[in-house]
Amino acid sequence: MGISEIIHADKDEQDRKYYTAAYVLSKVDIPSILFFLGILLAVSALEATDMLKNVAVSLNQTIANIDLIVLIIGIASAVVDNVPIVAAVVGMYDLNTFPPDAKLWEFLAYCAERVAVYWLLVQRLVWRLWVWNGWDLAGTFAELVVWPC
């Protein structure tokens, strides 16, 4: 007997069915779970073959500025989903070197979020230039000016 069944024991059978594990599992979006599982499996494969460590070493030797590296990774997150990017960066940089509260992770989250917002604004700008609605275009320019503040 599960905890949910104990908590909802006083309800009748019809109301209780919404709190069962079987009902909850029937509402799970399986394709999304498989998508993220595949992404994380691919990143784990790259980590197991030390390819992510090699990329980190290569970036550190080539660029040698961790802030610039994170900015480049943030820009890449405009094209690639943030989940595999962050999973890859966790595989690239050791959590002993960069603990969870290190500036690297905060700056990575900031850059990934900001670049995504700017990418959406650029897409809106291009669409508004295409449609050519003057008020919408003026609003987009105002967003581009005000948003970074």
C-alpha positions as CSV (number, residue, x, y, z in Angstrom):
1,M,0.0,0.0,0.0
2,G,1.4,3.4,-1.0
3,I,1.5,6.6,0.9
4,S,-1.0,8.2,-1.5
5,E,-3.4,5.3,-0.8
6,I,-3.1,5.9,3.0
7,I,-3.6,9.6,2.7
8,H,-6.6,9.3,0.5
9,A,-8.1,6.2,2.1
10,D,-11.2,8.1,3.3
11,K,-12.2,9.0,-0.4
12,D,-14.4,6.8,-2.5
13,E,-12.9,4.6,-5.3
14,Q,-13.7,7.1,-8.1
15,D,-11.9,10.0,-6.4
16,R,-9.0,7.8,-5.3
17,K,-8.1,6.7,-8.8
18,Y,-6.6,10.1,-9.6
19,Y,-4.0,9.6,-6.8
20,T,-2.7,6.2,-7.9
21,A,0.7,5.6,-9.4
22,A,-0.9,3.9,-12.4
23,Y,-3.0,7.0,-13.1
24,V,0.0,9.4,-12.8
25,L,2.2,7.2,-15.0
26,S,-0.5,7.1,-17.7
27,K,-0.2,10.9,-17.9
28,V,3.6,11.0,-18.4
29,D,4.8,12.2,-21.7
30,I,6.9,9.2,-22.8
31,P,8.4,10.8,-25.9
32,S,9.8,13.7,-23.9
33,I,11.3,11.4,-21.3
34,L,12.9,9.3,-24.1
35,F,14.2,12.5,-25.7
36,F,16.0,13.7,-22.6
37,L,17.1,10.1,-21.7
38,G,18.7,9.9,-25.2
39,I,20.4,13.3,-24.8
40,L,21.8,12.4,-21.4
41,L,22.9,9.0,-22.6
42,A,24.8,10.6,-25.5
43,V,26.5,13.1,-23.2
44,S,27.4,10.3,-20.8
45,A,29.0,8.4,-23.8
46,L,31.0,11.5,-24.6
47,E,32.1,11.8,-21.0
48,A,33.0,8.1,-20.7
49,T,35.3,8.4,-23.7
50,D,37.0,11.5,-22.2
51,M,35.9,13.5,-25.3
52,L,34.4,16.2,-23.0
53,K,37.6,16.5,-21.0
54,N,39.6,16.8,-24.2
55,V,37.3,19.6,-25.4
56,A,37.7,21.4,-22.0
57,V,41.5,21.1,-22.2
58,S,41.5,22.3,-25.8
59,L,39.3,25.3,-24.9
60,N,41.5,26.1,-21.9
61,Q,44.7,26.0,-24.0
62,T,43.2,27.9,-27.0
63,I,41.2,30.6,-25.2
64,A,42.6,30.4,-21.6
65,N,39.8,32.6,-20.2
66,I,37.0,30.7,-18.5
67,D,34.6,33.6,-18.7
68,L,35.0,33.8,-22.5
69,I,34.7,30.0,-22.8
70,V,31.4,30.1,-20.8
71,L,30.2,33.0,-23.0
72,I,30.9,30.9,-26.1
73,I,29.1,28.0,-24.6
74,G,26.2,30.3,-23.8
75,I,26.0,31.4,-27.4
76,A,26.0,27.8,-28.5
77,S,23.0,27.3,-26.2
78,A,21.0,29.5,-28.6
79,V,21.3,26.7,-31.1
80,V,21.6,23.6,-28.9
81,D,19.1,22.8,-26.1
82,N,20.3,23.9,-22.6
83,V,20.0,20.4,-21.1
84,P,22.7,18.8,-23.2
85,I,24.9,21.9,-23.0
86,V,24.8,22.0,-19.2
87,A,25.2,18.2,-19.0
88,A,28.2,18.5,-21.3
89,V,29.8,21.3,-19.3
90,V,29.4,19.3,-16.1
91,G,31.3,16.6,-17.8
92,M,33.9,19.0,-19.1
93,Y,34.7,20.7,-15.8
94,D,35.2,18.8,-12.7
95,L,33.0,19.6,-9.7
96,N,36.0,19.4,-7.4
97,T,37.7,22.2,-9.4
98,F,34.5,24.2,-9.8
99,P,32.1,23.4,-6.9
100,P,28.4,23.8,-7.4
101,D,28.4,27.4,-6.1
102,A,31.3,28.5,-8.3
103,K,31.1,31.5,-10.6
104,L,31.4,29.2,-13.6
105,W,27.9,27.6,-13.1
106,E,26.2,30.9,-12.3
107,F,27.7,32.6,-15.3
108,L,26.8,29.6,-17.5
109,A,23.2,29.8,-16.4
110,Y,23.1,33.5,-16.9
111,C,24.7,33.4,-20.4
112,A,22.4,30.5,-21.5
113,E,19.3,32.3,-20.4
114,R,20.3,35.7,-21.8
115,V,21.4,34.4,-25.2
116,A,18.1,32.5,-25.5
117,V,16.2,35.7,-24.7
118,Y,18.2,37.7,-27.2
119,W,17.8,35.0,-29.8
120,L,14.0,35.2,-29.4
121,L,14.1,38.9,-29.7
122,V,16.2,38.7,-32.9
123,Q,13.7,36.2,-34.3
124,R,10.8,38.6,-33.4
125,L,12.7,41.5,-35.0
126,V,13.3,39.5,-38.2
127,W,9.6,38.5,-38.3
128,R,8.5,42.1,-37.7
129,L,10.8,43.4,-40.4
130,W,9.2,40.7,-42.7
131,V,5.6,41.6,-41.8
132,W,6.5,45.3,-41.4
133,N,4.2,46.5,-38.7
134,G,5.6,49.8,-37.5
135,W,4.3,49.6,-34.0
136,D,5.5,46.0,-33.5
137,L,8.9,47.0,-34.9
138,A,9.2,50.0,-32.5
139,G,8.2,47.7,-29.6
140,T,10.9,45.2,-30.5
141,F,13.6,48.0,-30.7
142,A,12.4,49.3,-27.3
143,E,12.8,45.8,-25.9
144,L,16.3,45.5,-27.3
145,V,17.3,48.8,-25.7
146,V,15.5,48.3,-22.3
147,W,15.9,44.6,-21.7
148,P,19.6,44.5,-20.8
149,C,19.1,47.1,-18.1
